[in-house]
Structures are given as C-alpha cells and as structure tokens.
Amino acid sequence: MTADPFDDRSGDVYRLCFRHGTLVSADAFTGKGVR
C-alpha cells in the first residue's frame, strides 16, 4: 500500500463487501501478483 491512494502501480487490490448497505467484510491484497 502506498501513501498515494491513486497510485495504481503498487498492485494493491481492495475488496469491500456490503450486505443491505452495511459493510460486512474488508480485505486488502498487496503486491503485483494479485491481479
């Protein structure tokens, strides 16, 4: 993860899961190999 949230070169991926408008899960996957 980088200090600049708009720097896509880091390869970081975020997954946010909502159920009925409520956040139920948040995951962060780091590194270029996750895509």
All heavy atoms as TSV, in Angstrom:
chain	resi	resn	atom	element	x	y	z
A	1	MET	N	N	0.843	-1.170	0.000
A	1	MET	CA	C	0.000	0.000	0.000
A	1	MET	C	C	0.883	1.226	0.000
A	1	MET	O	O	1.930	1.222	0.612
A	1	MET	CB	C	-0.925	-0.017	1.195
A	1	MET	CG	C	-1.884	-1.181	1.155
A	1	MET	SD	S	-2.992	-1.153	2.527
A	1	MET	CE	C	-3.236	-2.900	2.705
A	2	THR	N	N	0.435	2.221	-0.690
A	2	THR	CA	C	1.243	3.426	-0.828
A	2	THR	C	C	0.553	4.611	-0.160
A	2	THR	O	O	-0.645	4.558	0.137
A	2	THR	CB	C	1.465	3.754	-2.311
A	2	THR	OG1	O	0.196	4.036	-2.904
A	2	THR	CG2	C	2.122	2.602	-3.054
A	3	ALA	N	N	1.312	5.663	0.046
A	3	ALA	CA	C	0.748	6.879	0.630
A	3	ALA	C	C	-0.221	7.560	-0.328
A	3	ALA	O	O	-1.142	8.242	0.100
A	3	ALA	CB	C	1.873	7.839	1.007
A	4	ASP	N	N	-0.044	7.350	-1.628
A	4	ASP	CA	C	-0.917	7.948	-2.637
A	4	ASP	C	C	-1.999	6.934	-3.017
A	4	ASP	O	O	-1.714	5.938	-3.682
A	4	ASP	CB	C	-0.104	8.330	-3.871
A	4	ASP	CG	C	-0.938	8.988	-4.952
A	4	ASP	OD1	O	-2.170	9.110	-4.777
A	4	ASP	OD2	O	-0.363	9.386	-5.971
A	5	PRO	N	N	-3.259	7.138	-2.619
A	5	PRO	CA	C	-4.298	6.155	-2.904
A	5	PRO	C	C	-4.631	6.017	-4.389
A	5	PRO	O	O	-5.307	5.080	-4.786
A	5	PRO	CB	C	-5.507	6.678	-2.122
A	5	PRO	CG	C	-5.270	8.129	-1.970
A	5	PRO	CD	C	-3.766	8.291	-1.903
A	6	PHE	N	N	-4.149	6.944	-5.220
A	6	PHE	CA	C	-4.425	6.893	-6.656
A	6	PHE	C	C	-3.253	6.342	-7.461
A	6	PHE	O	O	-3.289	6.327	-8.677
A	6	PHE	CB	C	-4.818	8.281	-7.168
A	6	PHE	CG	C	-6.038	8.816	-6.463
A	6	PHE	CD1	C	-5.919	9.796	-5.507
A	6	PHE	CD2	C	-7.290	8.304	-6.746
A	6	PHE	CE1	C	-7.035	10.276	-4.841
A	6	PHE	CE2	C	-8.418	8.769	-6.083
A	6	PHE	CZ	C	-8.283	9.760	-5.126
A	7	ASP	N	N	-2.216	5.857	-6.782
A	7	ASP	CA	C	-1.056	5.264	-7.445
A	7	ASP	C	C	-1.345	3.792	-7.704
A	7	ASP	O	O	-1.236	2.960	-6.807
A	7	ASP	CB	C	0.193	5.425	-6.580
A	7	ASP	CG	C	1.433	4.848	-7.238
A	7	ASP	OD1	O	1.365	4.455	-8.418
A	7	ASP	OD2	O	2.471	4.796	-6.568
A	8	ASP	N	N	-1.738	3.460	-8.929
A	8	ASP	CA	C	-2.145	2.094	-9.259
A	8	ASP	C	C	-0.956	1.180	-9.533
A	8	ASP	O	O	-1.123	-0.014	-9.689
A	8	ASP	CB	C	-3.076	2.121	-10.469
A	8	ASP	CG	C	-3.796	0.807	-10.665
A	8	ASP	OD1	O	-4.122	0.162	-9.652
A	8	ASP	OD2	O	-4.004	0.413	-11.813
A	9	ARG	N	N	0.261	1.711	-9.571
A	9	ARG	CA	C	1.437	0.896	-9.866
A	9	ARG	C	C	1.791	-0.055	-8.735
A	9	ARG	O	O	2.538	-0.995	-8.923
A	9	ARG	CB	C	2.639	1.791	-10.165
A	9	ARG	CG	C	2.470	2.588	-11.446
A	9	ARG	CD	C	3.600	3.534	-11.631
A	9	ARG	NE	N	3.525	4.537	-10.554
A	9	ARG	CZ	C	4.493	5.366	-10.239
A	9	ARG	NH1	N	5.621	5.332	-10.881
A	9	ARG	NH2	N	4.341	6.241	-9.275
A	10	SER	N	N	1.233	0.159	-7.556
A	10	SER	CA	C	1.569	-0.688	-6.409
A	10	SER	C	C	1.022	-2.105	-6.553
A	10	SER	O	O	1.561	-3.040	-5.985
A	10	SER	CB	C	1.029	-0.064	-5.127
A	10	SER	OG	O	-0.388	-0.093	-5.127
A	11	GLY	N	N	-0.068	-2.277	-7.319
A	11	GLY	CA	C	-0.668	-3.588	-7.484
A	11	GLY	C	C	-1.615	-3.975	-6.362
A	11	GLY	O	O	-2.100	-5.098	-6.310
A	12	ASP	N	N	-1.895	-3.053	-5.451
A	12	ASP	CA	C	-2.785	-3.349	-4.329
A	12	ASP	C	C	-4.232	-3.465	-4.803
A	12	ASP	O	O	-4.675	-2.754	-5.693
A	12	ASP	CB	C	-2.706	-2.256	-3.275
A	12	ASP	CG	C	-1.317	-2.129	-2.683
A	12	ASP	OD1	O	-0.531	-3.070	-2.836
A	12	ASP	OD2	O	-1.036	-1.090	-2.080
A	13	VAL	N	N	-4.958	-4.386	-4.204
A	13	VAL	CA	C	-6.365	-4.589	-4.524
A	13	VAL	C	C	-7.136	-4.593	-3.215
A	13	VAL	O	O	-6.709	-5.195	-2.233
A	13	VAL	CB	C	-6.576	-5.936	-5.249
A	13	VAL	CG1	C	-8.041	-6.180	-5.520
A	13	VAL	CG2	C	-5.790	-5.978	-6.548
A	14	TYR	N	N	-8.269	-3.918	-3.213
A	14	TYR	CA	C	-9.117	-3.856	-2.027
A	14	TYR	C	C	-10.472	-4.468	-2.348
A	14	TYR	O	O	-11.020	-4.245	-3.417
A	14	TYR	CB	C	-9.311	-2.406	-1.579
A	14	TYR	CG	C	-7.999	-1.715	-1.315
A	14	TYR	CD1	C	-7.359	-0.998	-2.311
A	14	TYR	CD2	C	-7.401	-1.809	-0.070
A	14	TYR	CE1	C	-6.141	-0.385	-2.078
A	14	TYR	CE2	C	-6.183	-1.195	0.173
A	14	TYR	CZ	C	-5.560	-0.485	-0.837
A	14	TYR	OH	O	-4.365	0.113	-0.602
A	15	ARG	N	N	-11.014	-5.247	-1.423
A	15	ARG	CA	C	-12.338	-5.837	-1.603
A	15	ARG	C	C	-13.201	-5.432	-0.413
A	15	ARG	O	O	-12.881	-5.725	0.738
A	15	ARG	CB	C	-12.233	-7.359	-1.670
A	15	ARG	CG	C	-13.585	-8.031	-1.811
A	15	ARG	CD	C	-13.468	-9.515	-2.012
A	15	ARG	NE	N	-12.765	-10.134	-0.893
A	15	ARG	CZ	C	-12.297	-11.371	-0.906
A	15	ARG	NH1	N	-12.420	-12.112	-1.985
A	15	ARG	NH2	N	-11.667	-11.860	0.136
A	16	LEU	N	N	-14.293	-4.730	-0.717
A	16	LEU	CA	C	-15.262	-4.318	0.290
A	16	LEU	C	C	-16.577	-5.012	-0.021
A	16	LEU	O	O	-17.091	-4.906	-1.133
A	16	LEU	CB	C	-15.460	-2.800	0.266
A	16	LEU	CG	C	-14.199	-1.962	0.453
A	16	LEU	CD1	C	-14.507	-0.496	0.270
A	16	LEU	CD2	C	-13.582	-2.218	1.815
A	17	CYS	N	N	-17.142	-5.712	0.952
A	17	CYS	CA	C	-18.393	-6.443	0.747
A	17	CYS	C	C	-19.475	-5.847	1.641
A	17	CYS	O	O	-19.267	-5.669	2.838
A	17	CYS	CB	C	-18.213	-7.920	1.083
A	17	CYS	SG	S	-16.992	-8.728	0.034
A	18	PHE	N	N	-20.594	-5.548	1.014
A	18	PHE	CA	C	-21.719	-4.960	1.728
A	18	PHE	C	C	-22.916	-5.888	1.672
A	18	PHE	O	O	-23.124	-6.586	0.692
A	18	PHE	CB	C	-22.110	-3.621	1.080
A	18	PHE	CG	C	-21.068	-2.563	1.215
A	18	PHE	CD1	C	-20.030	-2.460	0.304
A	18	PHE	CD2	C	-21.122	-1.652	2.257
A	18	PHE	CE1	C	-19.068	-1.479	0.422
A	18	PHE	CE2	C	-20.165	-0.660	2.379
A	18	PHE	CZ	C	-19.136	-0.568	1.465
A	19	ARG	N	N	-23.703	-5.888	2.735
A	19	ARG	CA	C	-24.967	-6.618	2.772
A	19	ARG	C	C	-26.025	-5.662	3.310
A	19	ARG	O	O	-25.916	-5.182	4.434
A	19	ARG	CB	C	-24.866	-7.848	3.668
A	19	ARG	CG	C	-26.162	-8.641	3.721
A	19	ARG	CD	C	-26.053	-9.909	4.546
A	19	ARG	NE	N	-25.066	-10.799	3.935
A	19	ARG	CZ	C	-24.143	-11.466	4.621
A	19	ARG	NH1	N	-24.053	-11.342	5.929
A	19	ARG	NH2	N	-23.290	-12.249	3.998
A	20	HIS	N	N	-27.009	-5.379	2.485
A	20	HIS	CA	C	-28.099	-4.470	2.856
A	20	HIS	C	C	-27.568	-3.117	3.313
A	20	HIS	O	O	-28.046	-2.538	4.290
A	20	HIS	CB	C	-28.984	-5.078	3.942
A	20	HIS	CG	C	-29.552	-6.399	3.574
A	20	HIS	ND1	N	-30.503	-6.558	2.579
A	20	HIS	CD2	C	-29.300	-7.644	4.040
A	20	HIS	CE1	C	-30.802	-7.831	2.461
A	20	HIS	NE2	N	-30.075	-8.524	3.329
A	21	GLY	N	N	-26.529	-2.616	2.628
A	21	GLY	CA	C	-25.984	-1.296	2.922
A	21	GLY	C	C	-25.006	-1.237	4.090
A	21	GLY	O	O	-24.537	-0.167	4.448
A	22	THR	N	N	-24.676	-2.382	4.686
A	22	THR	CA	C	-23.746	-2.428	5.818
A	22	THR	C	C	-22.474	-3.165	5.398
A	22	THR	O	O	-22.552	-4.245	4.814
A	22	THR	CB	C	-24.394	-3.167	7.008
A	22	THR	OG1	O	-25.597	-2.504	7.367
A	22	THR	CG2	C	-23.457	-3.193	8.205
A	23	LEU	N	N	-21.342	-2.581	5.716
A	23	LEU	CA	C	-20.060	-3.219	5.415
A	23	LEU	C	C	-19.915	-4.469	6.279
A	23	LEU	O	O	-19.971	-4.404	7.505
A	23	LEU	CB	C	-18.910	-2.249	5.695
A	23	LEU	CG	C	-17.507	-2.772	5.432
A	23	LEU	CD1	C	-17.308	-3.035	3.939
A	23	LEU	CD2	C	-16.473	-1.781	5.932
A	24	VAL	N	N	-19.738	-5.625	5.629
A	24	VAL	CA	C	-19.606	-6.878	6.373
A	24	VAL	C	C	-18.211	-7.480	6.264
A	24	VAL	O	O	-17.845	-8.347	7.053
A	24	VAL	CB	C	-20.662	-7.918	5.927
A	24	VAL	CG1	C	-22.059	-7.442	6.292
A	24	VAL	CG2	C	-20.562	-8.235	4.467
A	25	SER	N	N	-17.410	-7.015	5.285
A	25	SER	CA	C	-16.071	-7.565	5.119
A	25	SER	C	C	-15.200	-6.561	4.383
A	25	SER	O	O	-15.653	-5.905	3.447
A	25	SER	CB	C	-16.148	-8.868	4.321
A	25	SER	OG	O	-14.873	-9.369	4.056
A	26	ALA	N	N	-13.945	-6.460	4.787
A	26	ALA	CA	C	-12.975	-5.602	4.123
A	26	ALA	C	C	-11.642	-6.346	4.077
A	26	ALA	O	O	-11.140	-6.796	5.097
A	26	ALA	CB	C	-12.813	-4.289	4.866
A	27	ASP	N	N	-11.106	-6.482	2.868
A	27	ASP	CA	C	-9.834	-7.185	2.682
A	27	ASP	C	C	-8.898	-6.343	1.832
A	27	ASP	O	O	-9.344	-5.593	0.971
A	27	ASP	CB	C	-10.057	-8.524	1.967
A	27	ASP	CG	C	-10.944	-9.460	2.749
A	27	ASP	OD1	O	-10.544	-9.838	3.863
A	27	ASP	OD2	O	-12.028	-9.796	2.249
A	28	ALA	N	N	-7.613	-6.471	2.086
A	28	ALA	CA	C	-6.590	-5.797	1.280
A	28	ALA	C	C	-5.577	-6.850	0.830
A	28	ALA	O	O	-5.096	-7.642	1.643
A	28	ALA	CB	C	-5.890	-4.717	2.085
A	29	PHE	N	N	-5.323	-6.878	-0.469
A	29	PHE	CA	C	-4.347	-7.802	-1.047
A	29	PHE	C	C	-3.247	-6.943	-1.657
A	29	PHE	O	O	-3.524	-6.053	-2.458
A	29	PHE	CB	C	-4.998	-8.670	-2.121
A	29	PHE	CG	C	-6.190	-9.426	-1.618
A	29	PHE	CD1	C	-7.465	-8.926	-1.782
A	29	PHE	CD2	C	-6.028	-10.632	-0.958
A	29	PHE	CE1	C	-8.572	-9.622	-1.315
A	29	PHE	CE2	C	-7.122	-11.331	-0.490
A	29	PHE	CZ	C	-8.392	-10.821	-0.663
A	30	THR	N	N	-2.005	-7.188	-1.277
A	30	THR	CA	C	-0.917	-6.339	-1.741
A	30	THR	C	C	0.030	-7.090	-2.662
A	30	THR	O	O	0.156	-8.307	-2.584
A	30	THR	CB	C	-0.126	-5.785	-0.538
A	30	THR	OG1	O	0.393	-6.867	0.206
A	30	THR	CG2	C	-0.993	-4.921	0.349
A	31	GLY	N	N	0.674	-6.328	-3.520
A	31	GLY	CA	C	1.667	-6.883	-4.423
A	31	GLY	C	C	1.189	-7.000	-5.858
A	31	GLY	O	O	-0.003	-7.025	-6.128
A	32	LYS	N	N	2.120	-7.033	-6.761
A	32	LYS	CA	C	1.793	-7.077	-8.185
A	32	LYS	C	C	1.227	-8.419	-8.627
A	32	LYS	O	O	0.564	-8.513	-9.640
A	32	LYS	CB	C	3.003	-6.721	-9.013
A	32	LYS	CG	C	3.449	-5.295	-8.797
A	32	LYS	CD	C	4.525	-4.913	-9.775
A	32	LYS	CE	C	5.013	-3.506	-9.511
A	32	LYS	NZ	N	4.060	-2.484	-9.775
A	33	GLY	N	N	1.408	-9.491	-7.879
A	33	GLY	CA	C	0.948	-10.806	-8.265
A	33	GLY	C	C	-0.522	-11.086	-7.991
A	33	GLY	O	O	-1.006	-12.152	-8.287
A	34	VAL	N	N	-1.245	-10.129	-7.432
A	34	VAL	CA	C	-2.633	-10.396	-7.071
A	34	VAL	C	C	-3.611	-10.191	-8.217
A	34	VAL	O	O	-4.751	-10.577	-8.120
A	34	VAL	CB	C	-3.084	-9.535	-5.860
A	34	VAL	CG1	C	-2.281	-9.883	-4.648
A	34	VAL	CG2	C	-3.015	-8.067	-6.173
A	35	ARG	N	N	-3.191	-9.594	-9.310
A	35	ARG	CA	C	-4.133	-9.305	-10.408
A	35	ARG	C	C	-4.186	-10.410	-11.396
A	35	ARG	O	O	-3.373	-11.032	-11.824
A	35	ARG	CB	C	-3.754	-8.012	-11.097
A	35	ARG	CG	C	-4.012	-6.880	-10.143
A	35	ARG	CD	C	-3.804	-5.591	-10.836
A	35	ARG	NE	N	-3.915	-4.577	-9.811
A	35	ARG	CZ	C	-4.461	-3.421	-9.988
A	35	ARG	NH1	N	-4.929	-3.086	-11.134
A	35	ARG	NH2	N	-4.521	-2.555	-9.034
